[in-house]
Amino acid sequence: MAAVRCDLEDFAVEMFEPFGRADQRRWGGVYLRGLLLDGRRKSVEPMAARLGKDGNRQALAHFITTSPWDAAHVRARIAWRMQQVIKPTTLIVDDTGFLKDGDASACVARQYTGTAGKVTNCQVGISLHLASDGASAAVDWRLFVPESWDPASPKADVAKVARRTKCGIPEEIGHVEKWQLALDMIDETRSWGIEVPLVVADGGYGDAAAFRLGLEERGLCYVVGISTTTTARPEAARLHTPPYGGRGPRPKPAYLSPAQTVKKLVIEAGKQAAKPVQWREGSRPGTGRSGVKRMYSRFVALRIRPAGREIRKALDGPELPVRWLLAEWPATEPEPVQFWLSDLPPDTPLATLVRMAKLRWRIEHDYREMK
């Protein structure tokens, strides 16, 4: 136990070294120890009761609520430490909900969260994780500000806006879309000197063309979930320029056929296009040679041209870029059940596309451990 405490104290010294005052560094270490002690509730009062002689509730509350220290310094040091341990190949973006019943917490609103699987009263946190096949850890966070909490929004709620000061929300902080918060965190992580070339996210982010374009502008590859209604054209689609009649402006090149949903494109390719892929071994017992359950399914990979007004605006020319469409189509299902879009190179193997798409499972483990 003494060795564990010594390691924790060394870790706290490393994490809180940028703090300007000795009392901040001390109470930072005490707060960290309080988080790790057994006990379901992690708010200040029950933590203080478990900390014995260091259980100064007032000092802990001051450290959390009013002591002027920059959380970015701590996050950067955690990221540097995790980079050494994890050796990340991927950045994963996701969000999670924190269910709330009272009215004292910031940015609580009725909104969807996968934590409850429905729309409910909660906070939503956006997180950025360093990940490899064997490990992952959250290194950056943003609290999502719903429009009802933003005084500049037409959807502002008077009662919630009035609680901003009590909750300590700075005046300049307003509603920002989740995908933009994700890009902001990626930029911050890169400013710490951490360069990871691939981003993975679910459909809540992949459906935003602006998010995908933002990654491309930063020179980052991605494998992101998309909804079944995302539209695209086959790779073979070609532009056609109508003949010029000699009057008015010359007609612009255009595609002859309308864009289709990604679901329709995969169904047209047919179930025979699906190939079996095993992307990892699970944690539950199974009947395989290894004794654990295989994570296995069938997948279709097509080269397509994603459509959409935002993509057209971002292009130098009229031709849509070619990207990977990945779809999971289990043998037992009549239709594909999940879709991803990726700008990985054209020669990327199917197994690599699947492994990257499915790497997002690590986030659930991270959230479970943190909560």
C-alpha positions, -999 to +999 in steps of 0.1 A: +000+000+000+029+024+008+044+017-026+011+025-043+007+057-024+043+067-033+036+061-070+004+082-067+022+110-050+049+110-077+022+110-104+004+140-087+037+159-085+042+154-122+006+163-131+003+194-109+039+208-113+027+237-135+005+251-107+018+284-094+012+279-057+022+251-033-013+249-018-028+242-052-003+214-058-011+199-024-049+200-028-046+187-063-029+156-050-054+152-022-083+156-047-068+130-069-064+105-040-100+112-030-112+103-065-095+069-063-107+059-029-136+034-027-170+051-027-196+056-053-201+094-049-172+115-061-185+149-051-165+170-026-184+163+006-184+124+005-148+125-007-137+147+022-154+122+046-132+094+032-099+113+032-093+113+070-070+141+082-069+155+047-107+157+044-109+195+045-142+200+026-138+238+023-102+235+009-112+208-016-143+228-027-121+259-032-096+240-052-123+227-076-146+258-079-126+290-074-088+283-074-074+298-106-056+269-123-056+259-159-070+224-166-053+224-200-019+221-183-030+189-165-046+175-196-014+181-216+007+162-190-018+133-190-016+132-228+022+131-228+022+103-202-005+083-221+013+088-254+043+070-239+023+041-226-003+037-253+018+045-284-014+057-301-023+050-338-057+066-336-076+095-321-111+086-312-139+112-307-171+104-288-195+118-262-212+105-231-240+116-209-241+124-171-276+119-158-287+148-135-318+153-114-312+187-098-307+222-112-273+231-097-251+216-125-240+235-156-254+228-191-281+203-180-309+199-205-332+173-220-310+158-247-302+124-262-275+104-245-264+068-252-258+064-215-296+061-211-304+053-247-330+081-248-337+118-245-334+127-208-321+153-183-283+152-185-250+169-192-231+158-223-193+156-224-173+154-256-141+134-252-109+128-273-090+095-267-056+083-276-060+047-288-041+017-301-053-019-305-043-027-269-051+004-249-068+038-248-074+068-226-093+101-227-069+131-228-092+160-236-128+170-227-154+196-235-187+202-218-214+206-245-234+238-241-270+233-253-287+262-272-310+266-242-280+277-221-267+302-247-281+338-243-273+345-279-293+316-292-330+321-303-336+289-284-323+303-251-342+294-219-345+324-195-342+302-164-311+284-176-294+315-189-299+330-154-281+301-138-249+306-159-232+329-134-240+306-104-226+276-124-194+296-133-198+296-171-177+324-186-196+350-206-177+342-238-187+305-237-218+297-258-233+269-279-209+252-303-217+221-324-202+189-311-182+183-343-166+217-339-157+210-303-141+178-315-120+197-341-110+222-313-098+193-291-078+178-320-061+211-326-053+215-289-039+180-287-017+187-317-005+219-301+009+197-273+031+180-298+010+149-302+005+139-338-017+109-346-026+105-383-061+088-380-094+099-365-123+075-356-158+087-347-194+076-348-222+089-369-229+118-347-197+133-361-193+115-394-227+127-407-213+163-405-196+170-438-179+200-422-162+177-396-149+154-424-137+184-444-121+198-413-101+166-408-090+166-444-079+203-442-057+192-412-041+164-432-058+137-411-072+105-423-105+092-409-129+063-405-162+077-393-197+063-389-225+077-411-262+073-413-281+052-439-294+083-455-260+098-464-259+103-502-232+094-527-225+083-563-205+053-575-168+058-582-176+052-619-199+082-621-186+108-646-194+145-652-213+155-683-212+190-699-243+198-719-236+213-753-234+251-754-262+268-774-242+300-779-264+322-756-260+331-719-234+315-696-218+282-706-234+252-688-214+237-659-204+201-658-228+179-638-235+143-630-263+128-651-278+105-624-289+117-589-270+107-558-283+076-540-283+067-503-253+047-491-277+019-481-290+016-516-255+016-531-245-014-509-278-033-515-272-028-552-237-043-548-255-074-534-250-096-504-225-117-523-201-087-522-198-091-484-166-107-472-159-123-438-136-104-415-125-111-379-112-079-364-103-090-328-109-116-301-135-107-275-133-108-238-161-134-233-156-172-233-162-188-267-159-220-286-129-211-307-094-225-305-083-196-283-112-202-259-126-167-263-154-153-286-143-141-320-155-107-331-165-116-366-189-104-393-193-098-430-184-065-447-188-047-481-163-021-491-171+002-521-153+032-537-178+060-539-181+098-543-199+114-513-224+140-523-237+171-506-237+209-509-210+214-483-186+191-502-193+208-535-185+242-519-152+230-506-140+216-540-117+234-564-135+217-593-168+201-601-157+164-596-166+148-563-137+131-545-135+093-542-138+077-507-143+043-491-177+032-481-177+004-456-208-015-446-214-043-421-238-069-435-241-100-413-250-132-429-282-134-407-295-099-418-315-091-449-299-056-452-266-040-441-267-027-405-239-002-401-220+022-424-187+041-423-169+066-446-131+068-449-105+087-468-078+060-463-058+052-494-074+032-523-051+002-516-062-001-479-071-038-472-106-046-461-094-060-428-077-027-420-108-007-427-128-030-404-103-029-376-101+009-376-139+012-378-144-012-349-117+004-327-143+027-313-154-001-290-125+009-267-144+041-258-171+022-239-143+006-218-128+040-210-162+055-200-170+025-178-137+028-160-140+066-155-176+064-143 
